[in-house]
């Protein structure tokens, strides 16, 4: 289990937009409702030939149909040991971006696009932690407090040109203390949270500007952190011993998380929902029985959850996802056929102003040296008719 192919022509921006244009007739409306109940099919998208295998993509983010970013590494000599990689979608094709001064070995694990001229990417390179900002013309490195001593895991662009970053710092006692930083448009600053010891692994900014993050507390119990109007609080957590990988917070009364239940017998992929009073955990029917954990959750254009990216383990035959049709979650096969691999990861990102979704990831095989990356994966889903 991880801690986290060549097939079709590039999709056009027009195709993305056409996928979500509503039909006008009553008959078409009935057709749209029926289609919405069925999981839309995924399509394989060409990975640029300039990406050197073995390669892996770990995160994806879009600001619109003609602007998306995916990050990871290529030319890998081992798991998460390669050349830091950023790909850009311009509405017609994905291309590999130049990263002057970012040296191997390294890996980029988080990306967030606020607009065409504002995106962030986070990971490591030869010198240690590396944080990159896109200003509409080029990527440049940006320093931040505790850059050489902290472990920062996730970055999220926010309205007004701001951004959030989470992780942890090591204390002299050997414990880890939660670390949250905020970009105010000019510089990064450490934000007091009073969340105490522990670590945060993922941060998201909701449509209303609230910030949500997941990780573990000092006792390694699940932690959900919520920022609202400048105040950080610890949020109620699911009762199960769950490790969380992602969160989608629509409001304080409508929160979704994805991850894995850890017990002595098996790993169980989970999707959990908070309705303002209690948590309900959903066990998604998996037609292949190969989903080993849920990695990401992304919404449709209304903000309602739509897709979950998953880890497909135990020698899967295809990438795997979970789809929410408005009533129930369903396990869905992706578009990438897999052969001779140990497992494959996919994470998802909603494409704003559409119902469409990007999925990216990579496959690995098992060797005597451990997990060895194989190929990067890019997929596209048009979503149900609007």
N, C-alpha and C positions, 0 to 999 in steps of 0.2 A: 504493500500500500504506500502510495506517495503522500508526503506532507503537502502536500499540494504537489486523392493525393494529387495528385495531379488529376484533374478531371474536367472541370468546366471552364468556359470562358468567363472573363471578368463581367460582373454585373454593372449595369449602367445606372446612373442616378435616376434616369427616367423610369427604369424598371422598378426601382425602390418606391418611387412616388406612385406609379401605376398600381402597385400592389395594395395601396391603401385608399384608392379613390372609390367612394361609395357609389353603388348603382342607384338609380332613381325610382324604379318601378316597385310595386308591392311584391310581385313575384321575386324580384331580386332581393328584397328585404328578407323574405322567407329563406331564400338560398343562403344569404349571409348568416342568418341565425343557425342554420344547419351546419354550415361550414365552420362556424365559431366553436361548435361542440366537438368537431374533429380536430385532432392535432395537425396543423399545417406541416407540409413536408420540408425538411432541410435540404439545402443544396451545397455541394462542394464548391469552394471558390479557390482559384489558383493562387498558390503561394509564390511570390516572386522568385525567379530563377537565381537571383543574386543571393538568396538566403542559402547558406552553406549547411547541409546536413552533416552530423546530427544537429537538430534544432528543436526548440520548444518555445511556445508562447504561453505566458502565464496570466495576462490580463488584457482587457480590451475596453475602450470607451469611445463614445461618439457624441459629437455636438450637433449632428444633423445628417441627412442622407448623403452628403458629399464631403463629410469630414469625420474620420475615425482614426484611432490610434491603437496599435497592438504592440505589446512589449514582451521580451523574453531574452533568449540568447541563441546564437548559432555557432557553428564550428566548435561544438562542445566536445571536450575531452573527458567529461564525466558529468554526473548529475549536478546541474547549476554551475558548471565550470566551462564557460565559453566566452564569446565576444558579446557584450551587451548589445541588444537588438531593439530597434524601433521601426515599425512599419506604419505607413500612412495610406489611408484610403481617400481618394480625391473625387469619388463619384463614379469612376470608371475602372480603376485597378488599384491594387495594393503595390506600394513601392518601398524599398529599403532606404532609410534615412542615414545620412552621414552624422557621426557623433565624434567630432574632433576632440581629442584630449581624454576621451573615455576609453580606458585601456583594459584589455583582457588580463587575467580571467575575471569574469564577473557575470552578472545576471540582473535584469530588470524585472521586478515582480509586481509593480503597481503602476497604473496610469489612469489619469482622469482628465477629460476634456471639458472645459467650461464654455469655450467658443472657438471659432477658427483661429483666434489670436491669443488663446490662453489655454495651455494644457501643461500638466505636470507628470513626470515619470520618476519612479523611485526604485533603487536597487543597490547593487554593489559593483565596484570595479577593482582594479589592481590596488588602488590606494585605500579601499574600504567603502564606507557608505557614499552613495552618489545620488544627488537630487538634481533633476533637470527641469528647465522651464522652456516652453515654446511660446514665442512672442509674435507668431505669425510669419516669421522669416527664418528663424533658426532655433536650434536647441542650444542652451547654454547651462553650465553648472551653476548652482546657487547654494551658498553656504547656509547653515542653520545652527542654532545653539546645540551644544553637546554632540556635534557632528562626528567626532572621533571616539566618543565614549558610549553613545546610545545606540540602540537597535531600533530603527524606524521601519515599520512594516507596510504602511498603507497611506496613501495620499488621496485627497478628494477636493476637487475644485468647488468653489461656492459662489453664490451670486455676488455681484459687485467687485469682481476681481480678487476676492479672497480665496483662501484654501486652508484645509486642515490636514494635519499629519499626526499619526499615532504610532506608539511603540512602547518601549520601556528603557529604563536605565538601570545599571547594576549598582547596588549599594555596597558599602564596605563590608557589611555583614554577609554578603553573598546573595541576599534577597534582591528581587527586582521591583522597581517602583514604576507605576504607570506614568507615561510621558505623553503629553498632548501639546502640539505646537500649532500656532495660527499665523498665516501669512496675511498681513494687513494691506497688501498692495505694494509695499516697499521693502519689508523685511519680515523674517520669521521671529516669533516670540514664544517663549514657554508660557502656557496657560495654566494657572492653578486650578486643579479640579477637585481636590480632596477625595479622590477615588482610592488613594492609598497604594498599597503594594499589589503587584500583579503585572499583567501585560495585556496590551490591546493589539489585535492582529488585523482588524479591518475597520475602516471608517467610511461612512456614507453621509451625504448631505441630502435631506429630503426636499421635496418640492416647495414646502413652506419655509425652508431655511433652517429647520432643526437639524442637529447633527446626531448620528447614531454610530455606536462602535461596539464591537464584540471582542471578547478575549477571556481571560481567566483572572480570578482574584488571588489573594495571597495563599489561600488554601487549595488552589487549583479547581475551584468550582466555577461554573460558567458565569461570566460577567457580561451584562448588557449595560452600556453607559449611554446616557441621553443628555444632550445639551439643548436647553431652551432658554432664550433671552439672556444668554450669558452665564447661566448656572448649569453645572454638570451634576447629575445625580445617577445613582445606581438604580437600574430598572428591575422590576420583578423578572425572574428567570424561569424557564421550564423546569418541572420537577425532575425530569429524567437526567441522568449523568451525561449530559450532552456536550460535545465539543462543537462550537459554532464557527462556521466559516464565513457567513455573510448575513446581512440584515437589511430589510426593507421596511422602514418606518414611515407609514403614511400619516399617522397621528399618534398621540399617546394612547389611543383606544383601538389602534389598528396597526399591529406590528407583526412582521413575518421574519422568521429566522430559518436558516438551513445549516445542516451539519451532520453529525454522526453520534449515535449513542454508543458509548464505550462500556462493554461489560466483559466478563471473563470468558464468555462463549463465542461471541461474534461481534462484528461491527455492523450496526444497523443505520442506514441512511435515513435522515429525518427532515421533515418540514414542520415547523411549529407556528401557531398563530395565537396572538394575544388580542382579545376582543374588548379589553378595558377592565375585565374582571378575572378571567382565567386563561391559562394556556391550554391549547389543544394541539396534540402532536399527531401528524398525519404520516402514515407509512404508505408510501406510494407503490401501487401495484407495478412491478417491474417485469415486463414480458420476457426478459432475458435472464433474470435473476443475477445479473452481474453488476448492478449499481452498488458500489461499496461505500460511498459517501457523497453527499450533496455539497457542491462547492460554491455556487453563486445563485443569486435570485435577482431577476430583472422584471420590470413592469411592462405593461402595454401603454398606449398613449394616454389612457385615463389615470394611470398610476396604480392600477390593480395588478397584482402579481400575474405573470404570464409564463415565464420560462425559468427553469432551474438547470444550471450546468452541473454535470456529475462526473465522478470518477467511475470508469468502466473497468473493473478488475477481473482477474482470473481468466486471462487469455480471451478477451472479448472479440466478437466478430465485427463490431461497429461502435461508433461513438454513441453515447446515451444522454438523454435529457429527461426532465419531467415537465409536463405542460398542464397549466390550470385553465379549464374551459369555463370558469365562472361558477362551477358547482363542485367539481372534483378534480383531483390531481391524477394524471396518467403518465406512466412510463412510456417514453418515445425513443425509437432508434434514430440516430443521426444519419448523416449522408456519407461519412467517411468509412469505407470498408477497411478493416484491420486484419492483418495476418501475421502470425509469428511474434506478437507483442504480448508483454505481461499485463499491461494496463494502459489506459489512455484517459487524460483529463480534458474536460471542456469547461470554460467559463463563459458567461453570457453578458451582453450589454444591450439595453434598449436603444433604438435609434430615434431620437426626439422628433416629434411631429409626424410620426408614423406608428404603425403597429409592428414594424419589422425589428429584427434582432440579429446581432452578430454573435457568433460562437467561435472561440479560438481555444487552442490547447496544443497537446502533443502526446505522442505515444512513447513508451519505454519498453525495453526488453530486459530480462534478468540475465546476468552473467556472473562469472565467478568473482568479479570485482564489485558486484551489486547492480543497481539500476543504471542502465545505459540509455540515454535519449536516442530516439530514432528520427521521427519527422514532426515538423510543425503542422498544425491543422487549422484551417480557416473554413467556416461554414456560415451560411446566411439563411435566415428564415423570414419570409415576407409577412408572416402573421395572418390572422383571419381577416376577411374583408371588414372594412370599417362600417 
